[in-house]
Amino acid sequence: MIKYLIKRLLLLLPTLLGAAILVFFLLRLVPGDVCEIRLAGTGLYADPAEIALCQKELGLDQHILKQFFDFIWGYATFDLGKSMWTGAPITHEIGLRFHLSLQVAIMATAVAIMIAIPFGIISAVKQNTWIDYFVRAFSIAGIAMPSFWLGILIILGLLIGTQAVFGEPWMPPIEFKPIWEDPVWNISQLIWPAVATGYRYSAVATRMTRSALLEVLREDYVRTARAKGLLEKVIINRHALKNALLPVVTVISIEFAFLMGGLVVTEQVFNLNGLGRLFVESVGAQDFNMTQQLVMLVVLIFVLTNFFVDILYAWLDPRIRYS
Amino acid sequence: MTTASETQVGTNVEDQPNKSSFLDILLIMLRKQPLASFGAAIVLAMIFMALFADVLTTIDPEENNLEFMLEAPGAAFWLGTDQFGRDLLTRIIYGARTALFVGFTCAVVGSTLGLVLGVASAYFGGMFDLIIQRVVDVIMAFPLIILALAVVATLGPGVENVIIAITIPFVPQCARVVRSNALAIREIPYVDAARALGFSHTRIIMRHMVPNVMAPFLIMLTSFLGQAILLEASLSYLGMGVQEPTAAWGLMLQGGAEEYAESAPWVAIWPGVAISLAVFGFNLFGDGVRDTLDPKLRSQ
C-alpha cells in the first residue's frame, strides 16, 4: 500500500511538469508583454528604452529557456517569483486571498452535499412520481443556469426582498473578515456565493445519487432484505445507501477541484477578492507570472484531489485493494 | 431520463448499430423520448432565432438610442432597454447568433479533432499513443474555464479567440472517449484485413475505423454544445470573451447588470433566461442523443 502510494505520488510529477510546460509556453506564444501594457496601456507613446528597462527588471529580456528553468527552479526553492503587475511576491498575493476562496469552496461543497444527497435519495425512492420529476427538473436547471446569473439573481432577490421587508435594501458586506474575527459578518458575506456555486455543483451529484441508488435498489440483497420484512427505511439507510454513495463521493470530490473554475466567475459577481478574481485580473493585465502560478495551483489541487479520491475509494469499498 | 422501456431502445440500437444516419437517430429519439424532443424543439427555436434574426426584428442591435435608456418592458420594447437604450429583445435574438455560432463551431471542430486524434492514437498505438495520452492527461488536469482563460490571456479577447479557447479543452476530452472505443474496433479482424490488403493508414482510419466510432463522437459533440454556450457566456461576462457592441448574452449581463439591479432588473434577468434556456435545450437534446445511441448510460 505504501509503495503504491509513493508510486502514485511520483506519477503526479510528469503531469505537473507537463502542465508547467504547457502553461509557460502557451502564455508566451504571442508577442506583447506586461511592460508594454503597463507603460503604453493608456494609449500614450512609450519610450522603447523604458520598456527595455522594465523588461530587464522583470527578467523578460533573458532567453525563454532560461526563464523557464527559473520558473521550475522556483518550485524547488519555494520561490514563486513576483507579480509582474504589483511587484509583490506571488506567495504573498495568493496567501491574502487563499483563505476566502478555500472557505467559499468548502461551503459550496457543503451546500452541494446538503442538496444532492437528500434530493437524490428522495427522487430515487419516489421514482416516477411528481417529487421525482420536480427534483430532476431542479437539477437539470442547476446545470443549465450559469452560476454568475444565479449570483446576480440572488443579489437582486436580496435587494428587493430586504427592501420589501425592512424598508431599506441590504447587500452582503464587501470587505472580507475571517470567520474567527466576526463569524456573522463572514457567513453573511460568503453564504451567497457558496449557494450560487453549490447549487450548480449539486446538480451532477443529485443525478448521480439518484441513479446509483436506483441501481442498488435492484440488487438481489435488497430483495432479500425486503423479503425478510425489513422496514423500507432500514433497507435504504443501512443496506442500500452505503453502496450507492460510493460513486457520489467520487463525483463530489472531483468536483471540489473544479470548484476553482466556478469561483472565477462567482467571485466576480459578488465582488469577492479571492483567487478567482486575482486570476481574472492577472489575465487582464497580462501578468504572466501570476497567471501561470495560479494555473499551476489549480492543477496541483486537481491532481491531489484525484489522488485522494482514489485512496478514499479504497478505504470506503473493501473490495478495492491497491497493491 | 425517460420512461421508454430499455429493451425497446436496446433492440433498436442493436438492429441498426452503426448504419443509422443522424436523421434516423433523430427520428428514433423523437418517438421514444419526449423530454429530448422538447430539448430539440428549444434547439430548433434557437437556430431559427439565430438564422432569421434580421427578419424577426428590424431594430439595429448595436445602435445606441440615448432617448430610451433603461426603459421598462412595455409595448414599444417588449423586454425593456439597456443602459444604452438598446432593445433587449433584439439583442437577445441577435445574441442567439453569437451563442450558436460559437457553440456549434467549438463543438464541431473540437469533437472532430478529438475524433481523428483518438482514432489515430488507438490505431497506431505504441509511442504515438503514449505521447498523445500524456498530453491529454495534462490538458484534462485543467478545469475548462481556467484553460480557456489562459488561452484568452495569450490571444486576447474577441469571438475568434474565444472559439479557439473553448475548442482546445474539448479536443482531449473527445479524443479520450473515442480512443477507448476505437481500441476495441482495432481488434476486429476487418481492420487486419484492410491492413493486409495494403490500404494506407489514412484510408484505414478514415474509411474503416472512424465510421464505427460515430456513436461516442456524436455523444461528445452534442454534450459540447451546451458547455460551449455556457463557457462563452461566462468568458463574455468576465469581459474576456465577445466584446461590445456585439450582442452576446453573457456580455449583456456584464453591462451594468449589478448597478441597475434595483432600477432596471430586466437588464439582469432576460439575458440569463436566454442562456439557461439555450443550455437547457441543448443538454436535454444531448442527453437524448446519448440515451438513444448508448442505452447502457441511460439512467445517469
Chai-1 contact restraints between the chains, C-beta under 6 A:
chainA,res_idxA,chainB,res_idxB,connection_type,confidence,min_distance_angstrom,max_distance_angstrom,comment,restraint_id
A,T15,B,D137,contact,1.0,0.0,6.0,A-B,restraint_1
A,T15,B,V138,contact,1.0,0.0,6.0,A-B,restraint_2
A,T15,B,A141,contact,1.0,0.0,6.0,A-B,restraint_3
A,G18,B,V138,contact,1.0,0.0,6.0,A-B,restraint_4
A,A19,B,V138,contact,1.0,0.0,6.0,A-B,restraint_5
A,A19,B,A141,contact,1.0,0.0,6.0,A-B,restraint_6
A,L22,B,V138,contact,1.0,0.0,6.0,A-B,restraint_7
A,L26,B,T154,contact,1.0,0.0,6.0,A-B,restraint_8
A,L27,B,T154,contact,1.0,0.0,6.0,A-B,restraint_9
A,L29,B,T154,contact,1.0,0.0,6.0,A-B,restraint_10
A,V30,B,T154,contact,1.0,0.0,6.0,A-B,restraint_11
A,A144,B,S276,contact,1.0,0.0,6.0,A-B,restraint_12
A,A144,B,V279,contact,1.0,0.0,6.0,A-B,restraint_13
A,A144,B,F280,contact,1.0,0.0,6.0,A-B,restraint_14
A,A144,B,N283,contact,1.0,0.0,6.0,A-B,restraint_15
A,M145,B,S276,contact,1.0,0.0,6.0,A-B,restraint_16
A,P146,B,L230,contact,1.0,0.0,6.0,A-B,restraint_17
A,P146,B,A233,contact,1.0,0.0,6.0,A-B,restraint_18
A,P146,B,I275,contact,1.0,0.0,6.0,A-B,restraint_19
A,F148,B,Y237,contact,1.0,0.0,6.0,A-B,restraint_20
A,W149,B,G272,contact,1.0,0.0,6.0,A-B,restraint_21
A,I152,B,A257,contact,1.0,0.0,6.0,A-B,restraint_22
A,I152,B,A268,contact,1.0,0.0,6.0,A-B,restraint_23
A,L156,B,A261,contact,1.0,0.0,6.0,A-B,restraint_24
A,L156,B,P265,contact,1.0,0.0,6.0,A-B,restraint_25
A,L156,B,A268,contact,1.0,0.0,6.0,A-B,restraint_26
A,L159,B,A261,contact,1.0,0.0,6.0,A-B,restraint_27
A,L159,B,E262,contact,1.0,0.0,6.0,A-B,restraint_28
A,S211,B,S299,contact,1.0,0.0,6.0,A-B,restraint_29
A,S211,B,Q300,contact,1.0,0.0,6.0,A-B,restraint_30
A,F258,B,P143,contact,1.0,0.0,6.0,A-B,restraint_31
A,M260,B,P143,contact,1.0,0.0,6.0,A-B,restraint_32
A,G261,B,P143,contact,1.0,0.0,6.0,A-B,restraint_33
A,G261,B,I145,contact,1.0,0.0,6.0,A-B,restraint_34
A,G261,B,I146,contact,1.0,0.0,6.0,A-B,restraint_35
A,V264,B,I145,contact,1.0,0.0,6.0,A-B,restraint_36
A,V265,B,S234,contact,1.0,0.0,6.0,A-B,restraint_37
A,V280,B,L238,contact,1.0,0.0,6.0,A-B,restraint_38
A,V283,B,L149,contact,1.0,0.0,6.0,A-B,restraint_39
A,V283,B,A153,contact,1.0,0.0,6.0,A-B,restraint_40
A,T291,B,A153,contact,1.0,0.0,6.0,A-B,restraint_41
A,V295,B,A150,contact,1.0,0.0,6.0,A-B,restraint_42
A,V298,B,I146,contact,1.0,0.0,6.0,A-B,restraint_43
A,V299,B,A141,contact,1.0,0.0,6.0,A-B,restraint_44
A,F302,B,A141,contact,1.0,0.0,6.0,A-B,restraint_45
A,V303,B,A141,contact,1.0,0.0,6.0,A-B,restraint_46
